Amino acid sequence: MFSERTSVGLDVHARSTTAWALDSTTGEIFTDRLVVNTADVVAWVRRLPQPAAVA
């Protein structure tokens, strides 16, 4: 059994990162296009329902 509530996938490219997340409790899907900046990606993940696992 998984311990995270939200699963996150990142598609990283030179100029942008496309991020997807699935809340396993509600079934809600989150998506966003982010600049390639670690702080922005981390801030986006922190706004998701926790705990989250990122791949």
C-alpha positions in Angstrom: 0.0 0.0 0.0 1.2 3.5 -0.9 1.7 6.1 1.8 1.4 9.1 -0.4 -1.9 10.8 -1.2 -0.8 12.6 -4.3 1.3 11.1 -7.2 3.2 13.7 -9.3 4.8 13.3 -12.7 7.1 15.8 -14.3 8.0 16.1 -18.0 11.1 18.3 -18.0 12.4 20.1 -21.1 15.0 22.8 -21.7 12.5 25.7 -21.5 9.5 24.4 -19.5 8.3 21.6 -17.2 4.8 20.1 -17.6 3.6 18.8 -14.3 0.7 16.4 -13.5 -0.6 15.2 -10.2 -3.3 12.8 -9.1 -5.0 13.0 -5.7 -5.6 9.3 -4.9 -8.3 10.2 -2.3 -10.6 12.4 -4.5 -9.5 11.5 -8.0 -8.8 15.1 -8.8 -6.1 15.8 -11.4 -3.8 18.8 -11.3 -1.8 20.0 -14.2 0.4 23.1 -14.9 3.2 24.3 -17.2 6.1 25.7 -15.2 9.3 27.4 -16.0 12.4 25.3 -15.5 13.2 26.6 -12.0 13.5 24.2 -9.1 11.9 26.7 -6.6 8.8 27.0 -8.8 8.4 23.3 -9.2 8.8 22.7 -5.4 6.3 25.5 -4.7 3.8 23.9 -7.0 4.2 20.5 -5.3 3.8 22.0 -1.9 0.4 23.4 -2.9 -0.9 19.9 -3.6 -2.6 17.6 -1.1 0.1 16.0 1.0 1.9 13.7 1.3 3.1 13.7 -2.3 5.5 11.5 -4.2 7.3 12.9 -7.2 8.8 11.1 -10.2 
